[in-house]
Amino acid sequence: MGEPSAMERDAGEAGGAEGRAPAPGRAREGVIVTRGLTKRYRGGQLAVDGLDLTVPAGSVFGFLGPNGSGKTTTIRMLMGLIEPTRGTARVLGRPMPRAARAVLPQVGALIEGPALYGFLSGRDNLLRYDAADPTADPRTRRLRVAAALDRVGLTAAASKKAKAYSLGMKQRLGLAAALLQPRRLLVLDEPTNGLDPQGMREIRTLIRELAADGTTVFLSSHLLDEIEQVCTHAAVMARGRLVVQGAVADLAAGARGRLVVTTPDPAEAARVLKEQGVADVTADGDRVTGEPPARDLAEVNAALVTSGVRVRGLTVERASLEDAFVALTGEGFDVAG
């Protein structure tokens, strides 16, 4: 969400000829579709380079990338906040930013943290957001606000001034503002930022519920395990370019898992594994891991036993989304991103 005044301006301009529903063919091609989307800032910095992205309707779509990969710049172009240098972006079947007045009322967004009036209570912040929406029925405004507060677990803190909210509570309030009306698309930039583990679980549950109700969720996050738990599809960005996109299960399946040997003899096990052609061998406590070799694992196990290694477990763990990211980009994931 932008600043409240900007939101009010965007909402107040909704309607007109651009408010017509998109053609059925456009709606089916993807809720978000970009082709060659590029943003070069003054001074020559290339933030996003030729992005071709397709977000299926009804998906929970994870948008992944380390710091500086172009995620936030992409989101700002999709929401019509900045103009692309070249290329196209369609949201809900309409060109952005040209159709922003028609598209934005159908989109809930939480971008770069919520913009709140600190001197107002959480409830009054939501009342002001709702009043800025020309499609919102004022007769049922308080009911909508109460329902949104309840959905993000802020009913008890509704009367507290927003300036006294913790970072996690502000994130919840921003999400509540995005949920005041039914939305076809929800765009969330780091929605669990500042939340404790319980709060993160609750937001993940809420995202799943929204998707089950038919809302497409576009979720930017640096938390790979979070994306893996909640998203159906994902795209990976690196240095402004799209590395890969697709179903989360397919992305993880494309990476090799890790061979894991559990043993009270980790040093000897590591030595034998290296002799057996296992690469990237690391030992942590009683776990020794490495890249699965091409040879039969039964032969590896036999070599371990012959060398006197007490093998208590030998398996290949399924590759995670982080494994896939490292395999695709050749670099680790910057969790500060």
LINZIPE-V223612 format. One record per helix or strand of 2 or more residues. SS is the DSSP state (alpha for helix, beta for strand). FROM is the first residue (numbers start at 0). LEN is the number of residues. If there is no record, write none. Layout:
ss:SS from:FROM len:LEN
ss:SS from:FROM len:LEN
This chain:
ss:alpha from:3 len:9
ss:alpha from:16 len:3
ss:alpha from:23 len:6
ss:beta from:31 len:9
ss:beta from:45 len:10
ss:beta from:59 len:6
ss:alpha from:70 len:8
ss:beta from:85 len:6
ss:beta from:93 len:2
ss:alpha from:99 len:7
ss:beta from:106 len:4
ss:alpha from:121 len:10
ss:alpha from:137 len:14
ss:alpha from:154 len:3
ss:alpha from:161 len:3
ss:alpha from:166 len:12
ss:beta from:184 len:5
ss:alpha from:196 len:16
ss:beta from:215 len:5
ss:alpha from:223 len:7
ss:beta from:232 len:6
ss:beta from:240 len:7
ss:alpha from:247 len:6
ss:beta from:257 len:6
ss:alpha from:265 len:10
ss:beta from:278 len:6
ss:beta from:286 len:5
ss:alpha from:296 len:10
ss:beta from:310 len:7
ss:alpha from:320 len:9
